[in-house]
Amino acid sequence: MESNDEESKTFRYVFDPMRKTSIKVLRETPSKHRPTLHILNLQEEKDKFLRFGKTPKFQFSRPIDTYPKKKKTDIRFEFLPEAKLILERVRQHFGSGDNFLDAAFGKKLDRSEATEFMMNYIKSHGLDGQLNIIWANDVHGSGRLLWQGPNVRFNRPEARKFTLILKGNKENTFLRTHGIQSLADHEIGTHFMRSANDGLQPWFSNRQKFGLRSSRSLCGLVCEEGLAAINTLLQSQVKLLFMPALLYYTACMSEQMTFKELFDHLGTYIFDMDQRWKQVTRVKRILPDCNHHGGSGQDQCYFEGAIQILRQADEIDFKLLYAGKICVDELPRVRRIARQECIKLPLFLKDMAAYTHSLNEMAILNGLIQRVKRPLSCRLPSSRHRRRNVRGNSRCRGNVRALSSPMRARTLPLTPRPPLLSRRSNKPLLLRKEAFID
């Protein structure tokens, strides 16, 4: 139960007449905003599992067997070594993921403080009235952005209404002093901006005409969520991809563990039972029986996309990438037709050089790329060492290879040195004596 003071604050936020963006606090997500795999008995099954260890049996609006299996739900293992590296690095430096979250995102906030920050963020970007916010406790992740309006084929993007649904209980990782900024950069600075800009582009109503993939394809999902995962860490105090790596690792381990085994195994990296419950539920919810091995690999897209973008940050035109919901490899195709003069950009993207530098530092910190070091073959020896080698090899040396450029070389004969007079020669000594005779 919430206090009366909290309820009064919530009341003022919802009905403030000076605010265009409406904010609602609900116990459950409205049915029109629920995803396809929305769990109806999430809280009940959580209580049974945490109290009695009973494996959850989730209920959906229709039987889980009727949902089609898609390629993006397949579990992938390509970046498992990178995920393990980051998890172990967090465990060694912070002791556990709980300590990492405190160090990276700060102390926890209540919902009223988080709401005030969200409103300031929206107004600072000139977005007041362009999206609404709903706090609900049954959101699977920390937040979810969606829009409603005419079908895409009618090409009326201005009629769309955006809604941001945020998780309002303690399972939300980002309800913290620095974490709320990270959540805003993720949901509004990335998802909302790119989606709103996409409606301004000529390909919005017919992507096939321009040879573009669907925004819901696996590649589109990887690029979208990977970019959002990177932007989440821009204001973080520790820029390690711990949460995306944990999601990726959880999906991989689900192939050989049941729900309870996976829940206990994640205790190696994070102690918080609410966080472990959220991680395992996101992976295992698609199974008819959570005691079986396997799960969903859809949430691996956060880590996959982050790695792919960070490893080629210097080659990506991020302003063009923000022109719409497009993939990195589609940028050359839309460069000449994209309308870039009217798109909206988040504040952290105003200084593009600083943004790219932050991404390069993030890639190095997470062990995704190596710092550029000068190869040994390009390092010239010291002059003293070079002279020693020349004198030692002067007797047996025939020709010297003189480099005129890195790509071209020519061979020159060694010019003999003039003979040196001996120090004990009489002639120089007489000359010296004569010099002092006046």
C-alpha positions in Angstrom: 0.0 0.0 0.0 1.3 3.5 -0.8 1.2 6.4 1.6 -1.3 9.2 1.4 1.5 11.6 0.6 2.6 9.5 -2.4 -1.0 9.3 -3.6 -1.4 13.1 -3.4 1.8 13.6 -5.4 0.6 11.1 -8.0 -2.8 12.9 -8.2 -1.1 16.3 -8.9 1.1 14.7 -11.6 -1.8 13.2 -13.4 -4.1 16.2 -13.4 -1.7 19.2 -13.6 -3.5 21.6 -16.0 -0.2 23.2 -17.1 1.2 20.0 -18.4 0.5 18.6 -21.8 2.0 15.2 -21.2 -0.3 13.1 -19.1 1.1 10.7 -16.4 -1.0 7.9 -15.0 -0.2 5.5 -12.2 -1.9 2.1 -12.6 -1.6 -1.3 -11.0 -1.8 -3.2 -14.3 -1.0 -2.3 -17.9 -4.2 -1.4 -19.9 -5.3 -4.3 -22.1 -4.8 -2.2 -25.3 -1.2 -1.7 -24.4 -0.3 -5.2 -23.4 2.2 -7.2 -25.6 1.4 -10.5 -27.2 3.1 -12.5 -24.5 1.7 -10.6 -21.5 1.7 -12.8 -18.3 -1.7 -12.5 -16.5 -0.6 -14.1 -13.2 2.9 -12.7 -12.9 2.8 -11.5 -9.3 1.0 -14.6 -8.0 3.6 -17.0 -9.5 6.4 -14.8 -8.3 5.2 -15.0 -4.7 4.8 -18.8 -4.9 8.3 -19.2 -6.3 10.1 -17.0 -3.9 8.3 -18.3 -0.8 7.9 -22.0 -1.6 10.2 -22.6 -4.5 7.3 -23.7 -6.7 8.1 -23.6 -10.5 5.8 -20.9 -12.1 3.1 -21.8 -14.5 2.4 -18.6 -16.4 -1.0 -17.8 -17.9 -1.5 -15.9 -21.1 -4.5 -14.5 -23.0 -4.2 -17.6 -25.3 -2.3 -20.9 -25.1 1.4 -20.5 -25.4 1.6 -23.3 -28.0 -0.4 -21.1 -30.5 2.3 -18.4 -30.6 4.5 -18.9 -33.7 8.2 -19.4 -33.2 10.3 -16.7 -34.8 14.0 -16.6 -35.8 14.7 -13.8 -33.3 13.7 -16.1 -30.4 16.5 -18.6 -31.2 19.3 -18.7 -28.7 22.7 -17.6 -30.1 26.1 -18.2 -28.6 28.4 -16.1 -30.8 29.2 -13.5 -28.1 29.1 -15.7 -25.1 32.9 -15.2 -24.4 32.4 -11.4 -24.4 29.5 -11.7 -22.0 31.4 -13.9 -19.6 34.3 -11.5 -19.6 32.2 -8.6 -18.6 30.3 -10.6 -15.9 33.6 -11.8 -14.4 35.1 -8.3 -14.5 32.1 -6.9 -12.6 32.3 -9.8 -10.0 36.1 -9.2 -9.5 35.9 -5.4 -9.2 32.6 -5.0 -7.4 32.0 -8.3 -5.7 28.5 -8.7 -7.2 26.1 -7.1 -9.6 24.2 -5.5 -6.8 27.3 -3.4 -5.8 27.8 -2.6 -9.5 24.3 -1.2 -9.8 24.8 1.0 -6.8 28.1 2.3 -8.2 26.8 2.8 -11.7 23.3 4.1 -11.2 23.3 5.5 -7.7 20.8 5.3 -4.8 17.2 4.3 -5.4 14.5 6.8 -6.1 10.8 6.8 -5.4 8.3 7.1 -8.2 7.4 10.7 -7.6 11.1 11.8 -8.0 11.5 9.7 -11.1 8.3 11.3 -12.6 9.6 14.8 -11.9 12.9 14.0 -13.7 11.0 12.4 -16.7 9.0 15.6 -17.1 12.1 17.8 -17.0 13.7 15.5 -19.6 10.7 15.7 -21.9 10.5 19.5 -21.6 14.2 20.0 -22.1 13.9 18.2 -25.5 10.8 20.1 -26.5 8.6 17.0 -26.4 5.9 18.1 -24.0 2.6 16.7 -25.2 4.1 14.4 -27.8 4.0 11.3 -25.6 2.2 10.1 -22.4 3.6 8.1 -19.5 2.0 5.2 -17.6 3.5 3.6 -14.4 2.5 0.0 -14.1 3.9 -2.9 -12.0 3.4 -5.7 -14.5 5.8 -4.5 -17.2 8.2 -7.3 -18.1 11.2 -4.9 -18.6 12.0 -1.5 -17.1 10.1 0.3 -19.8 8.3 -0.1 -23.1 7.5 2.5 -25.8 4.5 1.9 -28.2 2.3 3.9 -30.4 -1.2 3.7 -31.7 -2.8 5.3 -34.8 -3.8 4.6 -38.4 -2.2 1.7 -40.2 1.2 2.4 -41.6 0.0 1.9 -45.2 -2.2 5.0 -44.8 1.0 7.1 -44.3 -0.3 9.4 -41.5 2.5 9.5 -39.0 1.2 12.8 -37.5 -1.8 10.9 -36.2 0.2 8.5 -34.1 0.0 8.7 -30.2 3.0 7.5 -28.3 2.8 6.0 -24.8 5.8 5.1 -22.6 5.0 2.4 -20.0 7.4 2.3 -17.1 7.8 -0.3 -14.4 6.8 1.3 -11.1 8.1 -1.2 -8.5 11.5 -2.1 -7.1 12.2 -4.5 -10.0 13.0 -1.5 -12.1 16.8 -1.4 -12.3 16.9 2.3 -13.2 14.8 3.9 -10.5 18.0 5.5 -9.1 19.6 8.9 -9.1 21.7 8.3 -12.2 19.7 5.4 -13.5 16.6 7.5 -14.3 18.7 9.5 -16.7 19.9 6.3 -18.3 16.3 5.1 -18.6 15.2 8.4 -20.3 18.1 8.2 -22.8 17.1 4.6 -23.6 13.4 5.0 -24.0 13.0 8.7 -25.1 16.4 9.6 -26.4 16.6 6.5 -28.5 13.3 4.7 -29.1 11.0 7.7 -29.3 13.4 9.9 -31.3 14.1 7.3 -33.9 10.4 6.3 -34.2 9.2 9.9 -34.5 11.9 10.6 -37.1 10.9 7.5 -39.0 7.5 8.9 -39.6 9.1 11.9 -41.5 10.9 9.7 -44.0 9.6 8.7 -47.5 10.0 5.0 -46.6 7.6 5.1 -43.7 4.6 3.6 -45.4 6.5 1.3 -47.8 9.9 0.1 -46.7 10.0 -2.6 -49.4 9.9 0.0 -52.1 13.3 1.3 -50.9 14.8 -2.1 -50.2 14.7 -1.7 -46.4 14.0 -4.5 -43.9 11.0 -4.5 -41.6 11.7 -2.5 -38.4 10.5 -5.7 -36.5 13.1 -7.9 -38.2 16.0 -9.5 -36.2 18.5 -7.1 -37.7 16.3 -4.1 -37.0 15.7 -5.3 -33.4 19.5 -5.8 -32.9 20.3 -2.3 -34.2 17.5 -0.6 -32.2 18.1 -2.2 -28.9 21.9 -2.2 -29.3 21.9 1.5 -29.8 19.6 2.0 -26.8 21.8 -0.2 -24.6 24.8 2.0 -25.5 22.9 5.2 -24.8 21.8 3.8 -21.5 25.4 3.9 -20.2 26.3 7.5 -21.4 25.4 9.0 -18.0 26.3 5.9 -16.0 29.1 6.2 -13.5 30.6 2.8 -14.6 30.2 2.1 -18.3 30.2 -1.7 -18.3 27.6 -3.6 -20.3 26.6 -5.7 -17.3 22.8 -5.9 -17.7 22.9 -6.6 -21.5 25.7 -9.2 -20.9 23.6 -10.8 -18.1 20.6 -11.1 -20.4 22.7 -12.7 -23.1 24.4 -15.1 -20.6 21.0 -16.0 -19.1 19.6 -17.0 -22.5 22.7 -19.2 -23.2 22.5 -21.0 -19.8 18.8 -21.6 -20.2 19.7 -24.3 -22.8 21.0 -26.5 -20.1 19.1 -25.4 -16.9 15.6 -25.4 -15.6 13.9 -22.3 -14.2 15.0 -22.9 -10.6 18.5 -24.1 -11.6 19.0 -20.9 -13.7 17.7 -18.7 -10.9 20.2 -20.2 -8.4 23.0 -20.1 -11.0 22.6 -16.3 -11.5 23.3 -15.8 -7.8 26.9 -16.0 -8.8 26.7 -12.6 -10.4 23.8 -10.9 -8.7 22.2 -11.5 -5.2 18.9 -9.5 -5.6 16.2 -12.1 -5.9 13.8 -9.6 -7.7 16.4 -9.0 -10.4 17.1 -12.7 -10.9 13.4 -13.4 -11.1 13.0 -10.8 -13.8 16.0 -12.1 -15.8 14.9 -15.7 -15.8 11.2 -14.9 -16.5 12.1 -12.9 -19.6 13.9 -16.0 -21.0 11.7 -18.9 -19.8 8.2 -17.4 -20.3 7.8 -18.8 -23.8 8.1 -22.4 -22.6 4.9 -24.4 -21.9 6.7 -25.9 -18.9 9.4 -23.9 -17.2 11.0 -27.1 -15.9 12.2 -27.8 -19.4 15.5 -26.6 -20.8 15.6 -23.8 -23.4 14.0 -20.4 -23.6 13.9 -17.2 -25.7 16.9 -15.5 -27.2 15.1 -12.3 -28.1 16.7 -10.3 -25.4 20.1 -11.2 -26.6 19.7 -8.4 -29.2 20.7 -5.8 -26.6 24.2 -7.2 -26.2 24.6 -8.2 -29.8 23.7 -4.8 -31.2 25.9 -3.0 -28.6 28.9 -5.0 -29.7 28.3 -4.5 -33.4 27.9 -0.8 -33.1 30.8 -0.2 -30.7 33.2 -2.1 -32.9 32.5 0.2 -35.8 31.6 3.5 -34.1 34.1 5.5 -36.1 32.5 4.4 -39.4 28.8 5.1 -38.5 27.0 8.3 -39.3 24.9 8.5 -36.2 22.9 11.5 -37.3 21.8 9.5 -40.4 21.1 6.5 -38.1 18.7 8.6 -36.1 16.8 9.6 -39.3 14.6 6.5 -38.8 14.4 2.9 -37.8 17.1 1.6 -40.1 20.0 -0.7 -39.7 23.7 0.2 -40.0 24.2 -1.6 -43.3 21.2 0.3 -44.8 22.8 3.8 -44.2 24.4 4.0 -47.7 21.0 3.2 -49.3 19.1 6.0 -47.6 21.8 8.6 -47.5 20.5 10.5 -50.5 16.8 10.3 -49.7 16.7 10.7 -46.0 15.2 14.0 -44.7 17.8 15.1 -42.1 17.0 18.8 -41.8 13.8 18.1 -39.8 14.7 15.2 -37.5 14.9 15.4 -33.8 18.1 14.6 -32.0 18.7 14.0 -28.2 20.9 16.4 -26.4 23.7 13.9 -25.9 24.1 13.7 -29.7 24.7 17.4 -30.3 28.5 17.0 -30.0 29.1 14.1 -32.4 32.9 14.0 -31.7 32.4 13.7 -28.0 29.7 11.0 -28.5 31.9 8.9 -30.7 34.8 9.3 -28.3 32.6 8.0 -25.4 31.7 5.0 -27.5 35.3 4.2 -28.2 36.2 4.4 -24.6 33.2 2.2 -23.8 34.3 -0.4 -26.3 37.8 -0.5 -24.8 36.5 -0.7 -21.2 34.3 -3.7 -22.0 37.1 -5.5 -23.8 35.5 -5.4 -27.2 38.4 -3.8 -29.0 42.1 -3.3 -28.1 43.9 0.0 -27.6 45.9 0.8 -30.7 49.5 0.0 -30.0 52.4 0.6 -32.3 53.7 -2.7 -33.9 57.2 -3.7 -33.0 58.2 -3.7 -36.6 57.4 0.1 -36.8 59.4 1.0 -33.7 62.9 2.4 -34.6 65.7 1.5 -32.3 67.5 4.2 -30.3 70.3 6.1 -32.1 72.9 4.7 -29.6 71.8 1.1 -30.3 71.7 1.8 -34.0 75.3 3.1 -34.1 76.5 0.0 -32.1 74.9 -2.3 -34.7 76.4 -0.4 -37.7 79.9 -0.5 -36.3 79.7 -4.2 -35.3 78.5 -5.2 -38.8 80.6 -2.8 -40.8 83.2 -5.5 -41.8 80.8 -8.0 -43.2 78.3 -5.5 -44.6 78.1 -5.2 -48.4 75.2 -3.1 -49.4 72.8 -0.9 -47.4 69.1 -0.8 -48.1 67.9 2.8 -48.2 64.1 3.2 -47.8 62.8 6.2 -49.8 59.1 5.4 -48.8 57.2 2.6 -47.1 56.2 1.2 -50.4 59.5 1.6 -52.3 63.1 0.8 -51.6 66.4 1.0 -53.5 69.8 -0.6 -53.0 72.8 1.6 -52.8 76.5 0.7 -52.5 78.1 1.5 -49.2 80.4 4.6 -49.4 83.8 3.9 -47.7 84.7 6.2 -44.8 87.9 8.3 -45.1 90.9 7.0 -43.2 91.6 8.4 -39.8 95.0 9.5 -38.7 96.4 7.8 -35.6 96.5 9.8 -32.4 100.2 8.9 -32.1 101.1 10.4 -35.5 104.0 12.8 -35.2 102.8 15.2 -37.8 99.7 16.4 -35.9 101.8 16.7 -32.7 104.3 19.0 -34.5 101.6 21.0 -35.9 100.2 21.5 -32.4 103.6 22.5 -31.1 104.2 24.9 -34.0 100.9 26.5 -33.2 102.1 27.5 -29.8 105.4 28.9 -31.0 105.3 32.6 -31.8 
